[in-house]
């Protein structure tokens, strides 16, 4: 095998080893961080735009000030909030 062919093979083995170590060490932590971020965004939108579903928490002035930043997420937030929950949702 020539040195030019051995170099890509070595990089491929190193890349595979790196992905395996990532999966073993930090994949669960990154999934947990993403899930936590989604729940924090959900709570933020609930606090600021709760009056859309009948839960007035903040005065409308502050909600209107934050409205331009929240508009892209409102449809997914409503869908997630009004979705029927099942016992299996809490497990996974």
CORHU-V659052 format. One record per backbone hydrogen bond with DSSP energy under -1.0 kcal/mol. CO is the residue of the C=O (numbers start at 0). NH is the residue of the N-H. E is the energy in kcal/mol with one decimal. If there is no record, write none. Layout:
co=CO nh=NH e=E
co=CO nh=NH e=E
//
This chain:
co=1 nh=5 e=-1.7
co=2 nh=6 e=-1.5
co=4 nh=8 e=-1.2
co=5 nh=9 e=-2.4
co=6 nh=10 e=-2.2
co=7 nh=11 e=-2.4
co=8 nh=12 e=-2.3
co=9 nh=13 e=-2.3
co=10 nh=14 e=-2.5
co=11 nh=15 e=-2.5
co=12 nh=16 e=-2.5
co=13 nh=17 e=-2.3
co=14 nh=18 e=-2.2
co=15 nh=19 e=-2.1
co=16 nh=20 e=-2.4
co=17 nh=21 e=-2.2
co=18 nh=22 e=-2.3
co=19 nh=23 e=-2.1
co=20 nh=24 e=-2.5
co=21 nh=25 e=-2.2
co=21 nh=26 e=-1.2
co=25 nh=29 e=-2.3
co=26 nh=30 e=-2.3
co=27 nh=31 e=-2.3
co=28 nh=32 e=-2.3
co=29 nh=33 e=-2.1
co=30 nh=34 e=-2.3
co=31 nh=35 e=-2.5
co=32 nh=36 e=-2.4
co=33 nh=37 e=-2.2
co=34 nh=38 e=-2.0
co=35 nh=39 e=-2.3
co=36 nh=40 e=-2.4
co=37 nh=41 e=-2.1
co=38 nh=42 e=-2.3
co=39 nh=43 e=-2.4
co=40 nh=44 e=-2.4
co=41 nh=45 e=-2.1
co=42 nh=46 e=-2.5
co=43 nh=47 e=-2.5
co=44 nh=48 e=-3.1
co=48 nh=51 e=-1.9
co=49 nh=52 e=-1.5
co=49 nh=54 e=-3.0
co=58 nh=62 e=-1.5
co=59 nh=63 e=-2.7
co=60 nh=64 e=-1.6
co=61 nh=65 e=-1.5
co=65 nh=68 e=-1.2
co=65 nh=69 e=-1.0
co=66 nh=70 e=-1.9
co=69 nh=72 e=-1.8
co=72 nh=76 e=-2.1
co=73 nh=77 e=-2.6
co=74 nh=78 e=-2.0
co=75 nh=79 e=-2.4
co=76 nh=80 e=-2.6
co=77 nh=81 e=-2.4
co=87 nh=91 e=-1.2
//
